[in-house]
Amino acid sequence: MESSSQIMGERFAMGHASAASWQHAARQVAEQLGDRDEDDVGFIYVTDHLAEHLGDITSFLVAATGTLNWCGTVGIGICATGREYFDVPAVVAMTCRMPGANLAMFASVDDAITSYSELGSGPGGAFCIVQGDPRREELLGDIPRLARDTDGFLVGGLTSSRGAFEMVAGHPTDSSLSGLLVTSAQVATGLTQGCSPLGGYHEVTRVEENTVLELDGRPAMDVFVEVLAEAGINDLRELSGALHVALPVSGSDTGDYMVRNLLGLDPEARAIAIGDRVEEGDALMFCRRDQEAAEADLRRMIHGLKERALRPCGGLYFSCLARGPGMFGEEGREMAIIQDVLGDLPIIGFFGNGEISFDRLYAYTGVLTLFLEPDPG
């Protein structure tokens, strides 16, 4: 079954299609995009059914649209405005013009740092749209290094595939991180954790490795049960897998936190085990992650972003592979919520093995970036 859709704009053009062959899908997308030889850059994401043909599809779109510089990767799921594609061969693409911005494709972190020094720093440093290879050991160190050495803010995701892990940034790349570095562009970003906090933060007062023995000077399990009772949760079996812990991000002025799994309870020691190590004096909060919480937090993030993002003209969305229909109950629901708030704004993206925001790698999150029209005058 084939499907395609198109949303056109003066500065941004979007197309997406599913077809049995990469040639047919690429042709449909190219027809939707049209002649875009004045555009600065294109973004492309394909499902892993077409992973080995990412380079072929990109070359086809270069010739068909006239847009020369493309950036993108592979996802087990990909998305566009109001639409998601899973387990079918599909392509989403968007081209755009960024007047007044300086752009540089980079095939590695070192390339990005060099390009940043050559472009010269813009207000607020660089904005980097990245894709990463989750198999590379150096990835965890390269993410903060790229942000630090470009004075930058990163957004993006890690390739997800059951086959080839392909990336393109001007040309096919093979590194931990690649993508597009931008200076002097107007953008706004938002992060959704898909969680609802349960109560406030508690101080870790006794811990052994990843087992928290005491919170606020009391047995950790007692505090946990008390928090659940205050939230009206009396049967843990009803929320199996939905309860997590949140660790605040040091230095964040937006209340950002990292979500970690709640691994187990020890009734005898009245302790809890979590999927990270904490130290005495650290803060910890409990949270709930399920469809209801995910939808509420996604809407909160989009509405907050909409208030800050005046005159948006296009966007990119990087979501976790564990979200999508697995969290929202049906295919397309996550992107439908975004469309419900933002309208028919051209947005594409993919579902990855991890999401990147600022200088950190997240999981189970959604990272939305909106490109804005330059200030008038």
C-alpha positions as a Markdown table, in Angstrom:
| # | Residue | x | y | z |
|---|---|---|---|---|
| 1 | Met | 0.0 | 0.0 | 0.0 |
| 2 | Glu | 1.4 | 3.4 | -1.0 |
| 3 | Ser | 0.8 | 6.7 | 0.8 |
| 4 | Ser | 2.1 | 10.2 | 0.4 |
| 5 | Ser | 1.5 | 13.7 | 1.6 |
| 6 | Gln | 2.9 | 17.2 | 1.0 |
| 7 | Ile | 3.0 | 20.4 | 2.9 |
| 8 | Met | 4.7 | 23.3 | 1.1 |
| 9 | Gly | 5.9 | 26.6 | 2.4 |
| 10 | Glu | 8.0 | 29.5 | 1.1 |
| 11 | Arg | 11.0 | 28.5 | 3.1 |
| 12 | Phe | 10.2 | 24.9 | 4.0 |
| 13 | Ala | 8.9 | 22.0 | 1.9 |
| 14 | Met | 8.1 | 18.6 | 3.2 |
| 15 | Gly | 7.3 | 15.3 | 1.5 |
| 16 | His | 6.8 | 11.7 | 2.7 |
| 17 | Ala | 5.9 | 8.4 | 1.1 |
| 18 | Ser | 5.7 | 4.7 | 1.6 |
| 19 | Ala | 6.2 | 2.4 | -1.4 |
| 20 | Ala | 7.4 | -1.1 | -2.2 |
| 21 | Ser | 10.7 | 0.1 | -3.8 |
| 22 | Trp | 13.1 | 2.9 | -2.7 |
| 23 | Gln | 12.9 | 4.3 | -6.3 |
| 24 | His | 9.1 | 4.7 | -6.1 |
| 25 | Ala | 9.1 | 6.2 | -2.6 |
| 26 | Ala | 12.0 | 8.6 | -3.5 |
| 27 | Arg | 10.2 | 9.7 | -6.7 |
| 28 | Gln | 7.0 | 10.5 | -4.8 |
| 29 | Val | 8.9 | 12.5 | -2.2 |
| 30 | Ala | 10.7 | 14.4 | -5.0 |
| 31 | Glu | 7.5 | 15.2 | -6.7 |
| 32 | Gln | 6.1 | 16.7 | -3.5 |
| 33 | Leu | 9.2 | 18.7 | -2.8 |
| 34 | Gly | 9.4 | 20.1 | -6.3 |
| 35 | Asp | 12.2 | 22.4 | -7.5 |
| 36 | Arg | 14.2 | 23.5 | -4.4 |
| 37 | Asp | 17.5 | 24.5 | -5.9 |
| 38 | Glu | 17.6 | 27.7 | -3.8 |
| 39 | Asp | 17.3 | 25.8 | -0.5 |
| 40 | Asp | 20.3 | 25.6 | 1.8 |
| 41 | Val | 19.8 | 22.1 | 3.2 |
| 42 | Gly | 17.6 | 19.0 | 3.2 |
| 43 | Phe | 16.8 | 16.6 | 6.0 |
| 44 | Ile | 16.1 | 12.9 | 5.2 |
| 45 | Tyr | 15.0 | 9.9 | 7.3 |
| 46 | Val | 14.2 | 6.5 | 6.0 |
| 47 | Thr | 12.9 | 3.4 | 7.8 |
| 48 | Asp | 15.3 | 0.5 | 8.2 |
| 49 | His | 13.6 | -1.4 | 5.4 |
| 50 | Leu | 15.4 | 1.1 | 3.1 |
| 51 | Ala | 18.6 | 1.5 | 5.3 |
| 52 | Glu | 21.0 | 0.2 | 2.6 |
| 53 | His | 19.6 | 2.7 | 0.1 |
| 54 | Leu | 19.9 | 5.9 | 2.1 |
| 55 | Gly | 22.8 | 7.0 | -0.1 |
| 56 | Asp | 20.9 | 6.2 | -3.3 |
| 57 | Ile | 17.8 | 8.0 | -2.1 |
| 58 | Thr | 19.8 | 11.1 | -1.1 |
| 59 | Ser | 21.5 | 11.2 | -4.5 |
| 60 | Phe | 18.2 | 10.9 | -6.2 |
| 61 | Leu | 16.8 | 13.8 | -4.2 |
| 62 | Val | 19.8 | 16.0 | -4.9 |
| 63 | Ala | 19.3 | 15.5 | -8.6 |
| 64 | Ala | 15.5 | 15.8 | -8.5 |
| 65 | Thr | 15.2 | 18.9 | -6.2 |
| 66 | Gly | 18.4 | 20.8 | -6.8 |
| 67 | Thr | 19.1 | 20.9 | -3.0 |
| 68 | Leu | 22.7 | 19.9 | -2.7 |
| 69 | Asn | 23.3 | 19.4 | 1.1 |
| 70 | Trp | 21.5 | 16.7 | 2.9 |
| 71 | Cys | 21.6 | 15.4 | 6.5 |
| 72 | Gly | 19.9 | 12.3 | 7.9 |
| 73 | Thr | 19.8 | 8.7 | 9.0 |
| 74 | Val | 17.7 | 5.6 | 9.6 |
| 75 | Gly | 15.0 | 4.8 | 12.1 |
| 76 | Ile | 12.9 | 1.8 | 12.7 |
| 77 | Gly | 10.1 | 4.4 | 12.7 |
| 78 | Ile | 10.0 | 7.8 | 11.0 |
| 79 | Cys | 7.5 | 10.6 | 11.2 |
| 80 | Ala | 6.1 | 13.6 | 9.4 |
| 81 | Thr | 3.3 | 16.1 | 10.2 |
| 82 | Gly | 0.4 | 14.0 | 11.5 |
| 83 | Arg | 1.9 | 10.7 | 10.3 |
| 84 | Glu | 4.2 | 7.9 | 11.5 |
| 85 | Tyr | 5.7 | 5.0 | 9.6 |
| 86 | Phe | 6.7 | 1.7 | 11.2 |
| 87 | Asp | 7.5 | -1.6 | 9.6 |
| 88 | Val | 7.1 | -0.4 | 6.1 |
| 89 | Pro | 9.6 | 1.0 | 3.5 |
| 90 | Ala | 9.2 | 4.7 | 3.8 |
| 91 | Val | 11.0 | 8.1 | 3.3 |
| 92 | Val | 10.4 | 11.5 | 4.9 |
| 93 | Ala | 12.3 | 14.6 | 3.7 |
| 94 | Met | 12.3 | 18.3 | 4.2 |
| 95 | Thr | 14.2 | 21.1 | 2.5 |
| 96 | Cys | 14.6 | 24.7 | 3.7 |
| 97 | Arg | 16.2 | 28.0 | 3.4 |
| 98 | Met | 17.8 | 29.7 | 6.4 |
| 99 | Pro | 18.5 | 33.3 | 5.5 |
| 100 | Gly | 21.2 | 35.0 | 7.5 |
| 101 | Ala | 22.4 | 31.7 | 9.0 |
| 102 | Asn | 25.8 | 30.1 | 8.5 |
| 103 | Leu | 25.7 | 26.3 | 7.8 |
| 104 | Ala | 28.3 | 23.6 | 7.8 |
| 105 | Met | 27.8 | 19.8 | 7.4 |
| 106 | Phe | 30.2 | 17.8 | 9.6 |
| 107 | Ala | 31.1 | 14.1 | 9.3 |
| 108 | Ser | 32.6 | 13.9 | 12.8 |
| 109 | Val | 32.9 | 15.9 | 16.0 |
| 110 | Asp | 36.4 | 17.1 | 15.0 |
| 111 | Asp | 35.0 | 18.3 | 11.7 |
| 112 | Ala | 32.3 | 20.3 | 13.6 |
| 113 | Ile | 34.8 | 21.9 | 15.9 |
| 114 | Thr | 36.9 | 23.0 | 13.0 |
| 115 | Ser | 33.9 | 24.3 | 11.1 |
| 116 | Tyr | 32.8 | 26.3 | 14.1 |
| 117 | Ser | 36.2 | 28.0 | 14.4 |
| 118 | Glu | 36.1 | 28.8 | 10.7 |
| 119 | Leu | 32.5 | 30.2 | 10.7 |
| 120 | Gly | 33.1 | 32.3 | 13.8 |
| 121 | Ser | 30.8 | 32.2 | 16.7 |
| 122 | Gly | 27.3 | 33.6 | 16.4 |
| 123 | Pro | 25.1 | 34.8 | 19.2 |
| 124 | Gly | 24.7 | 31.9 | 21.7 |
| 125 | Gly | 27.2 | 29.7 | 19.9 |
| 126 | Ala | 26.4 | 26.9 | 17.5 |
| 127 | Phe | 23.2 | 25.0 | 17.1 |
| 128 | Cys | 23.9 | 21.4 | 16.0 |
| 129 | Ile | 21.4 | 19.0 | 14.5 |
| 130 | Val | 23.0 | 15.6 | 15.0 |
| 131 | Gln | 22.5 | 11.9 | 14.4 |
| 132 | Gly | 24.6 | 9.3 | 16.3 |
| 133 | Asp | 25.7 | 5.7 | 16.0 |
| 134 | Pro | 24.7 | 3.9 | 19.3 |
| 135 | Arg | 27.3 | 1.2 | 18.6 |
| 136 | Arg | 30.3 | 3.6 | 19.0 |
| 137 | Glu | 32.0 | 3.6 | 22.4 |
| 138 | Glu | 33.1 | 7.2 | 22.1 |
| 139 | Leu | 29.6 | 8.5 | 21.7 |
| 140 | Leu | 28.9 | 9.3 | 25.3 |
| 141 | Gly | 32.0 | 11.4 | 25.5 |
| 142 | Asp | 31.6 | 13.0 | 22.1 |
| 143 | Ile | 28.1 | 14.5 | 22.8 |
| 144 | Pro | 29.3 | 16.8 | 25.7 |
| 145 | Arg | 32.6 | 17.5 | 23.8 |
| 146 | Leu | 30.7 | 18.7 | 20.7 |
| 147 | Ala | 28.5 | 21.0 | 22.8 |
| 148 | Arg | 31.4 | 22.3 | 24.9 |
| 149 | Asp | 33.8 | 23.0 | 22.0 |
| 150 | Thr | 31.2 | 24.7 | 19.8 |
| 151 | Asp | 29.6 | 26.7 | 22.7 |
| 152 | Gly | 26.6 | 24.8 | 21.3 |
| 153 | Phe | 23.2 | 23.3 | 21.9 |
| 154 | Leu | 22.6 | 19.9 | 20.4 |
| 155 | Val | 19.4 | 18.2 | 19.2 |
| 156 | Gly | 19.1 | 14.9 | 17.5 |
| 157 | Gly | 18.8 | 11.2 | 17.9 |
| 158 | Leu | 20.6 | 7.9 | 17.6 |
| 159 | Thr | 20.1 | 5.7 | 14.6 |
| 160 | Ser | 17.8 | 2.7 | 15.1 |
| 161 | Ser | 17.9 | -0.2 | 12.7 |
| 162 | Arg | 17.5 | -3.9 | 12.4 |
| 163 | Gly | 20.0 | -3.8 | 9.6 |
| 164 | Ala | 22.4 | -1.1 | 8.3 |
| 165 | Phe | 23.2 | 1.9 | 10.5 |
| 166 | Glu | 23.6 | 4.5 | 7.8 |
| 167 | Met | 24.1 | 8.2 | 8.2 |
| 168 | Val | 24.6 | 11.0 | 5.7 |
| 169 | Ala | 25.9 | 14.6 | 6.3 |
| 170 | Gly | 26.7 | 16.0 | 2.9 |
| 171 | His | 27.9 | 12.5 | 2.1 |
| 172 | Pro | 27.8 | 9.1 | 3.8 |
| 173 | Thr | 29.5 | 9.2 | 7.2 |
| 174 | Asp | 30.8 | 6.6 | 9.6 |
| 175 | Ser | 31.5 | 8.2 | 13.0 |
| 176 | Ser | 29.9 | 8.6 | 16.4 |
| 177 | Leu | 28.2 | 11.9 | 15.5 |
| 178 | Ser | 27.5 | 13.7 | 12.3 |
| 179 | Gly | 25.1 | 16.3 | 11.2 |
| 180 | Leu | 24.6 | 20.0 | 10.6 |
| 181 | Leu | 26.2 | 23.0 | 12.5 |
| 182 | Val | 24.3 | 26.3 | 12.3 |
| 183 | Thr | 25.2 | 29.7 | 13.7 |
| 184 | Ser | 23.1 | 32.8 | 13.6 |
| 185 | Ala | 19.8 | 30.9 | 13.2 |
| 186 | Gln | 16.6 | 31.5 | 15.2 |
| 187 | Val | 15.4 | 28.2 | 16.7 |
| 188 | Ala | 13.4 | 27.1 | 19.8 |
| 189 | Thr | 13.5 | 23.6 | 21.3 |
| 190 | Gly | 11.5 | 21.6 | 23.8 |
| 191 | Leu | 12.0 | 18.3 | 25.7 |
| 192 | Thr | 9.2 | 16.0 | 26.8 |
| 193 | Gln | 10.1 | 13.2 | 29.3 |
| 194 | Gly | 6.7 | 11.5 | 29.1 |
| 195 | Cys | 6.3 | 11.6 | 32.9 |
| 196 | Ser | 4.2 | 13.0 | 35.6 |
| 197 | Pro | 6.0 | 13.7 | 38.8 |
| 198 | Leu | 4.7 | 12.1 | 42.0 |
| 199 | Gly | 5.4 | 14.5 | 44.8 |
| 200 | Gly | 8.6 | 16.4 | 45.1 |
| 201 | Tyr | 12.3 | 15.7 | 45.5 |
| 202 | His | 13.7 | 13.7 | 48.4 |
| 203 | Glu | 17.3 | 13.8 | 49.7 |
| 204 | Val | 19.3 | 10.5 | 49.5 |
| 205 | Thr | 20.6 | 10.1 | 53.0 |
| 206 | Arg | 22.0 | 6.5 | 52.8 |
| 207 | Val | 22.9 | 4.5 | 49.7 |
| 208 | Glu | 25.0 | 1.5 | 48.7 |
| 209 | Glu | 25.9 | 1.7 | 45.0 |
| 210 | Asn | 22.5 | 1.7 | 43.2 |
| 211 | Thr | 20.5 | 0.7 | 46.2 |
| 212 | Val | 18.9 | 3.6 | 48.1 |
| 213 | Leu | 18.5 | 2.7 | 51.7 |
| 214 | Glu | 17.2 | 6.0 | 53.1 |
| 215 | Leu | 15.5 | 9.1 | 51.8 |
| 216 | Asp | 15.1 | 12.1 | 54.1 |
| 217 | Gly | 16.5 | 10.0 | 56.9 |
| 218 | Arg | 13.8 | 7.4 | 56.6 |
| 219 | Pro | 13.7 | 3.9 | 55.0 |
| 220 | Ala | 13.5 | 4.6 | 51.2 |
| 221 | Met | 10.7 | 2.1 | 50.6 |
| 222 | Asp | 8.6 | 3.7 | 53.3 |
| 223 | Val | 8.9 | 7.1 | 51.6 |
| 224 | Phe | 8.1 | 5.5 | 48.2 |
| 225 | Val | 4.9 | 3.8 | 49.5 |
| 226 | Glu | 3.9 | 7.1 | 51.2 |
| 227 | Val | 4.3 | 9.0 | 47.9 |
| 228 | Leu | 2.2 | 6.4 | 46.0 |
| 229 | Ala | -0.5 | 6.6 | 48.7 |
| 230 | Glu | -0.6 | 10.4 | 48.4 |
| 231 | Ala | -1.0 | 10.0 | 44.6 |
| 232 | Gly | -3.9 | 7.5 | 45.1 |
| 233 | Ile | -1.9 | 4.5 | 44.0 |
| 234 | Asn | -2.6 | 1.5 | 46.2 |
| 235 | Asp | -1.8 | -1.4 | 44.0 |
| 236 | Leu | 1.7 | -1.5 | 42.4 |
| 237 | Arg | 0.6 | -4.3 | 40.1 |
| 238 | Glu | -1.6 | -1.8 | 38.2 |
| 239 | Leu | 1.4 | 0.3 | 37.3 |
| 240 | Ser | 4.0 | -2.4 | 36.7 |
| 241 | Gly | 6.8 | -0.8 | 34.6 |
| 242 | Ala | 5.2 | 2.7 | 34.7 |
| 243 | Leu | 7.0 | 3.8 | 37.9 |
| 244 | His | 10.4 | 5.4 | 37.7 |
| 245 | Val | 12.8 | 7.7 | 39.5 |
| 246 | Ala | 14.0 | 11.1 | 38.3 |
| 247 | Leu | 17.3 | 12.7 | 39.1 |
| 248 | Pro | 17.6 | 16.4 | 38.7 |
| 249 | Val | 20.2 | 17.7 | 36.1 |
| 250 | Ser | 22.8 | 19.8 | 37.8 |
| 251 | Gly | 22.8 | 23.5 | 36.7 |
| 252 | Ser | 19.5 | 23.2 | 34.8 |
| 253 | Asp | 17.3 | 26.3 | 35.1 |
| 254 | Thr | 14.3 | 24.6 | 33.6 |
| 255 | Gly | 13.7 | 21.8 | 36.2 |
| 256 | Asp | 15.2 | 19.3 | 33.8 |
| 257 | Tyr | 15.8 | 15.7 | 35.1 |
| 258 | Met | 17.0 | 12.3 | 34.0 |
| 259 | Val | 14.6 | 9.4 | 34.3 |
| 260 | Arg | 16.0 | 6.1 | 35.5 |
| 261 | Asn | 14.3 | 2.7 | 35.9 |
| 262 | Leu | 13.0 | 1.6 | 39.3 |
| 263 | Leu | 14.6 | -1.9 | 39.4 |
| 264 | Gly | 13.1 | -3.4 | 42.5 |
| 265 | Leu | 12.1 | -3.2 | 46.1 |
| 266 | Asp | 13.7 | -4.9 | 49.1 |
| 267 | Pro | 10.9 | -5.3 | 51.8 |
| 268 | Glu | 13.3 | -6.7 | 54.3 |
| 269 | Ala | 15.8 | -3.8 | 54.1 |
| 270 | Arg | 13.0 | -1.3 | 53.2 |
| 271 | Ala | 15.2 | -0.2 | 50.3 |
| 272 | Ile | 14.8 | 0.5 | 46.6 |
| 273 | Ala | 17.1 | -0.3 | 43.7 |
| 274 | Ile | 17.4 | 2.1 | 40.8 |
| 275 | Gly | 19.0 | 2.1 | 37.3 |
| 276 | Asp | 21.8 | 4.5 | 38.2 |
| 277 | Arg | 24.2 | 5.3 | 41.0 |
| 278 | Val | 23.6 | 8.2 | 43.3 |
| 279 | Glu | 25.5 | 9.6 | 46.3 |
| 280 | Glu | 24.4 | 10.8 | 49.7 |
| 281 | Gly | 23.1 | 14.3 | 49.4 |
| 282 | Asp | 21.7 | 13.8 | 45.9 |
| 283 | Ala | 18.1 | 14.5 | 45.2 |
| 284 | Leu | 15.6 | 11.9 | 43.8 |
| 285 | Met | 12.0 | 12.1 | 42.8 |
| 286 | Phe | 9.4 | 9.4 | 41.8 |
| 287 | Cys | 7.5 | 9.7 | 38.6 |
| 288 | Arg | 4.9 | 7.9 | 36.5 |
| 289 | Arg | 5.3 | 7.2 | 32.8 |
| 290 | Asp | 2.3 | 5.8 | 30.9 |
| 291 | Gln | 0.1 | 6.8 | 28.0 |
| 292 | Glu | -1.9 | 9.4 | 30.1 |
| 293 | Ala | 1.3 | 10.9 | 31.5 |
| 294 | Ala | 3.1 | 10.9 | 28.2 |
| 295 | Glu | 0.2 | 12.7 | 26.4 |
| 296 | Ala | -0.1 | 15.3 | 29.1 |
| 297 | Asp | 3.6 | 16.0 | 29.2 |
| 298 | Leu | 3.8 | 16.2 | 25.4 |
| 299 | Arg | 1.0 | 18.7 | 25.2 |
| 300 | Arg | 2.7 | 20.7 | 28.1 |
| 301 | Met | 5.9 | 20.8 | 26.2 |
| 302 | Ile | 4.4 | 21.8 | 22.8 |
| 303 | His | 2.2 | 24.6 | 24.3 |
| 304 | Gly | 5.2 | 26.0 | 26.2 |
| 305 | Leu | 7.3 | 25.9 | 23.0 |
| 306 | Lys | 4.5 | 27.5 | 21.0 |
| 307 | Glu | 4.4 | 30.5 | 23.4 |
| 308 | Arg | 8.2 | 31.0 | 22.9 |
| 309 | Ala | 8.4 | 30.2 | 19.2 |
| 310 | Leu | 7.0 | 33.1 | 17.4 |
| 311 | Arg | 6.6 | 32.7 | 13.6 |
| 312 | Pro | 7.6 | 29.0 | 13.3 |
| 313 | Cys | 8.1 | 27.8 | 9.7 |
| 314 | Gly | 9.2 | 24.2 | 10.1 |
| 315 | Gly | 10.6 | 21.7 | 12.6 |
| 316 | Leu | 12.3 | 18.4 | 13.4 |
| 317 | Tyr | 11.2 | 15.9 | 16.0 |
| 318 | Phe | 13.3 | 13.2 | 17.5 |
| 319 | Ser | 11.5 | 10.6 | 19.6 |
| 320 | Cys | 12.4 | 7.4 | 21.3 |
| 321 | Leu | 11.6 | 4.1 | 19.7 |
| 322 | Ala | 10.0 | 3.0 | 22.9 |
| 323 | Arg | 7.5 | 5.9 | 22.5 |
| 324 | Gly | 5.4 | 6.0 | 19.3 |
| 325 | Pro | 2.6 | 3.3 | 19.3 |
| 326 | Gly | 4.2 | 1.4 | 22.1 |
| 327 | Met | 3.6 | 4.3 | 24.5 |
| 328 | Phe | 0.7 | 6.2 | 22.8 |
| 329 | Gly | -1.4 | 3.2 | 22.0 |
| 330 | Glu | -1.7 | 3.6 | 18.2 |
| 331 | Glu | 0.5 | 4.5 | 15.3 |
| 332 | Gly | 0.4 | 8.2 | 14.5 |
| 333 | Arg | -1.0 | 9.3 | 17.8 |
| 334 | Glu | 2.2 | 11.1 | 18.9 |
| 335 | Met | 2.5 | 13.2 | 15.7 |
| 336 | Ala | -1.3 | 13.8 | 15.7 |
| 337 | Ile | -0.9 | 15.5 | 19.1 |
| 338 | Ile | 1.9 | 17.8 | 17.8 |
| 339 | Gln | -0.3 | 18.6 | 14.7 |
| 340 | Asp | -3.3 | 19.3 | 16.9 |
| 341 | Val | -1.3 | 22.1 | 18.8 |
| 342 | Leu | 0.9 | 23.4 | 16.0 |
| 343 | Gly | -1.3 | 22.9 | 12.9 |
| 344 | Asp | 0.0 | 21.8 | 9.5 |
| 345 | Leu | 3.5 | 23.0 | 10.2 |
| 346 | Pro | 6.1 | 21.0 | 8.2 |
| 347 | Ile | 7.8 | 18.7 | 10.7 |
| 348 | Ile | 9.8 | 15.5 | 10.1 |
| 349 | Gly | 11.9 | 13.2 | 12.2 |
| 350 | Phe | 12.6 | 9.6 | 13.4 |
| 351 | Phe | 12.3 | 7.3 | 16.3 |
| 352 | Gly | 15.7 | 6.4 | 17.6 |
| 353 | Asn | 17.8 | 4.5 | 20.1 |
| 354 | Gly | 18.3 | 7.6 | 22.2 |
| 355 | Glu | 17.6 | 11.3 | 22.0 |
| 356 | Ile | 20.0 | 14.2 | 22.4 |
| 357 | Ser | 19.2 | 17.6 | 23.9 |
| 358 | Phe | 21.8 | 20.2 | 24.8 |
| 359 | Asp | 24.8 | 18.1 | 25.9 |
| 360 | Arg | 23.1 | 15.0 | 27.2 |
| 361 | Leu | 21.8 | 11.7 | 25.9 |
| 362 | Tyr | 18.2 | 10.8 | 27.0 |
| 363 | Ala | 15.9 | 7.8 | 26.7 |
| 364 | Tyr | 12.1 | 7.7 | 26.4 |
| 365 | Thr | 12.0 | 11.4 | 25.5 |
| 366 | Gly | 10.9 | 13.5 | 22.6 |
| 367 | Val | 12.9 | 16.5 | 21.4 |
| 368 | Leu | 11.2 | 19.1 | 19.2 |
| 369 | Thr | 12.9 | 21.9 | 17.4 |
| 370 | Leu | 11.2 | 24.7 | 15.6 |
| 371 | Phe | 12.9 | 27.0 | 13.1 |
| 372 | Leu | 11.7 | 30.5 | 13.2 |
| 373 | Glu | 11.3 | 33.3 | 10.7 |
| 374 | Pro | 13.9 | 36.0 | 11.2 |
| 375 | Asp | 12.9 | 39.0 | 13.2 |
| 376 | Pro | 11.3 | 41.6 | 10.9 |
| 377 | Gly | 13.5 | 44.6 | 10.1 |
